[in-house]
Amino acid sequence: MPLQMSSEVFITCAVTGSGSTQDRSPHVPRSPEQIANAAIDAAKAGAAIVHCHVRDPQTGVPSRKVEYYREVTERIRDADVDCVLNLTAGMGGDLVLGGIEKPLPTVQGTDMAGASERMEHVRQCLPEICTLDCGTMNFAEADYVMTNTPGMLRAMGGMMTELGVKPEIEAFDTGHLWFAKQLVSEGVLKDDALVQLCMGVPWGAPDDLNTFMAMVNNVPDNWTWSGFSLGRNQMAYVAAAVIAGGNVRVGLEDNLWLGKGQLATNAQLVERAVTIVGNLGAKVIGPQEVRQKLGLEKRAPAA
C-alpha cells in the first residue's frame, strides 16, 4: 500500500502503568500526587493525552482505589497546563492460576471484578478517554492471564458509550481488532473508534514491522490509531507510527530508559518523541486539536 505519513500527530504519555516497575526506577510515580505531577510535566513537554493508572502510595503496587483516581483526576484538571485525560479501565481482570497441575483454586495476584466495579472510577471521574483491552491474553508470567471475555467487553464498552467517555481500544493482537470491529457493528461502540496498537507485549503481537503493518492494515479507514512498543524499541516505533500514518505513545509504563544506563522521566521521553515527530516533518498537535479530532468533551467529575 502507498505510504501515507501523518502530517499531524498527537502524543500520549502513559505515565506509570500496572507493571512491577516501581522498584526499578525512582522516576516511576507511585502516589496520586506523583502520578498527577508526572502527567502534568509530560503535558508541558508536549503530550496532548496523559494515560493514567494508580498505585498504592507506600508500596507502589498497582491499585484500583477510586479515591486515588479522583485525586489524580482533580490534580490534573486543576493544573496550569491543559491535557486530555485517559484513565485505564483494564484493572480487575487479573487471573493467576495455581500451577500447571492444579490450576484451581487461583492464587495471590488474582483480582477479578465485575464490569460495574471495573468502571466505577470512570463513572465518577468522567475522563475524556478510557481504555478497553479488547481481548484475553497470556502475559509473560507463567500462570497469569489478562482476562477480558466478550461478555465483559460488551458490558464495559456499552457503559463507556453511555457515559460519553471515548473508549481507546487496546489491541494486543489482530484478533482484538477483529472483535473491536464486531463491537462497532453491534452498536456497542461508535464507528469513529480510537485504537492503540500495542506491540511487543508478551505474548501478543511481536514488534516486528511486518506484524505492525498487518495491525495497521486491519484498522478501518475512519478510525484514529496510535501505536507503541516496549523498551528499547519505544522510540523506533514513534517513527514507525508516524511513517505508517498514526499517532504515538511513550512513557514509563512501556519503557524506563532514555539511553544506555540512563533512566528516563516521562517528560524526557515525551521531549524525545516531539523531536522525532518534528524531524520527520510532522506537526505535534495539542489537546484542543485532539478534542476536535476525536469529538471529546472535557467535563467535571461526578459528585
QUIPEFEN-V67548 format. One record per residue. N is the residue number from 1. RES is the residue in one small letter. D_FIRST is the distance of its C-alpha to the first C-alpha in Angstrom with 2 decimals. Layout:
BEGIN
n = [N;N]
res = [RES;RES]
d_first = [D_FIRST;D_FIRST]
END
This chain:
BEGIN
n = [1;2;3;4;5;6;7;8;9;10;11;12;13;14;15;16;17;18;19;20;21;22;23;24;25;26;27;28;29;30;31;32;33;34;35;36;37;38;39;40;41;42;43;44;45;46;47;48;49;50;51;52;53;54;55;56;57;58;59;60;61;62;63;64;65;66;67;68;69;70;71;72;73;74;75;76;77;78;79;80;81;82;83;84;85;86;87;88;89;90;91;92;93;94;95;96;97;98;99;100;101;102;103;104;105;106;107;108;109;110;111;112;113;114;115;116;117;118;119;120;121;122;123;124;125;126;127;128;129;130;131;132;133;134;135;136;137;138;139;140;141;142;143;144;145;146;147;148;149;150;151;152;153;154;155;156;157;158;159;160;161;162;163;164;165;166;167;168;169;170;171;172;173;174;175;176;177;178;179;180;181;182;183;184;185;186;187;188;189;190;191;192;193;194;195;196;197;198;199;200;201;202;203;204;205;206;207;208;209;210;211;212;213;214;215;216;217;218;219;220;221;222;223;224;225;226;227;228;229;230;231;232;233;234;235;236;237;238;239;240;241;242;243;244;245;246;247;248;249;250;251;252;253;254;255;256;257;258;259;260;261;262;263;264;265;266;267;268;269;270;271;272;273;274;275;276;277;278;279;280;281;282;283;284;285;286;287;288;289;290;291;292;293;294;295;296;297;298;299;300;301;302;303]
res = [m;p;l;q;m;s;s;e;v;f;i;t;c;a;v;t;g;s;g;s;t;q;d;r;s;p;h;v;p;r;s;p;e;q;i;a;n;a;a;i;d;a;a;k;a;g;a;a;i;v;h;c;h;v;r;d;p;q;t;g;v;p;s;r;k;v;e;y;y;r;e;v;t;e;r;i;r;d;a;d;v;d;c;v;l;n;l;t;a;g;m;g;g;d;l;v;l;g;g;i;e;k;p;l;p;t;v;q;g;t;d;m;a;g;a;s;e;r;m;e;h;v;r;q;c;l;p;e;i;c;t;l;d;c;g;t;m;n;f;a;e;a;d;y;v;m;t;n;t;p;g;m;l;r;a;m;g;g;m;m;t;e;l;g;v;k;p;e;i;e;a;f;d;t;g;h;l;w;f;a;k;q;l;v;s;e;g;v;l;k;d;d;a;l;v;q;l;c;m;g;v;p;w;g;a;p;d;d;l;n;t;f;m;a;m;v;n;n;v;p;d;n;w;t;w;s;g;f;s;l;g;r;n;q;m;a;y;v;a;a;a;v;i;a;g;g;n;v;r;v;g;l;e;d;n;l;w;l;g;k;g;q;l;a;t;n;a;q;l;v;e;r;a;v;t;i;v;g;n;l;g;a;k;v;i;g;p;q;e;v;r;q;k;l;g;l;e;k;r;a;p;a;a]
d_first = [0.00;3.82;6.57;8.83;11.90;14.83;17.72;20.19;20.58;23.31;24.85;26.50;29.36;30.42;33.97;35.75;34.21;36.24;36.23;39.38;38.63;41.66;43.80;41.21;41.02;43.54;40.77;39.58;41.22;43.53;45.68;44.48;45.67;43.77;40.55;40.93;41.78;38.74;36.54;38.38;38.00;34.25;34.08;36.16;33.78;30.79;29.65;29.22;29.36;31.78;31.40;34.84;36.59;40.37;42.69;46.42;47.87;50.26;48.33;44.72;43.94;41.26;42.92;42.45;45.49;45.04;47.45;45.26;42.26;44.51;45.76;42.32;41.20;44.36;44.27;40.69;41.46;44.66;43.03;42.99;39.20;36.82;33.94;32.17;33.78;31.80;34.09;33.28;34.27;33.43;37.00;39.38;37.35;38.56;39.94;41.72;43.23;46.55;45.43;44.43;47.86;48.81;45.72;47.93;49.34;46.61;47.54;47.49;44.15;43.51;42.95;42.14;42.57;42.16;39.54;41.99;43.13;39.62;38.96;42.37;41.42;38.53;41.02;43.48;41.30;38.79;35.92;33.08;30.63;31.34;29.28;28.79;28.03;26.37;27.79;30.52;29.81;31.74;32.00;33.29;36.92;38.57;39.77;37.81;35.51;33.68;34.60;32.81;33.56;31.97;35.29;35.49;31.99;32.78;36.03;34.74;31.72;34.19;36.50;33.86;32.99;36.73;37.46;34.84;33.17;29.37;28.07;25.57;24.05;24.13;21.62;22.64;20.70;18.35;21.51;22.46;19.44;20.43;23.94;23.05;21.39;24.67;26.70;24.99;25.56;29.19;29.69;30.54;27.85;26.75;23.38;22.32;22.08;21.74;20.38;20.85;18.78;21.61;20.76;23.39;26.14;28.18;27.60;24.40;20.84;21.19;19.75;17.71;14.17;12.84;14.74;13.78;10.03;11.30;13.45;11.05;8.94;12.49;13.58;14.26;13.16;16.86;17.55;18.04;17.23;18.60;18.54;21.11;22.47;26.09;28.51;27.68;23.92;24.29;23.71;20.87;19.01;20.05;17.98;15.03;15.10;15.38;12.57;10.22;11.76;14.83;18.53;20.76;23.84;26.57;30.22;32.98;31.93;29.16;30.55;34.09;33.64;33.01;33.62;35.67;38.93;38.19;37.93;35.93;36.72;34.22;34.70;34.00;30.67;29.71;30.96;28.81;25.69;26.69;27.03;23.61;21.91;24.11;23.56;19.80;20.82;20.32;23.26;24.79;25.99;29.20;30.54;31.47;28.01;26.62;29.24;28.30;24.56;25.28;28.45;30.76;34.53;36.70;39.81;43.05;43.59;45.62;49.35]
END
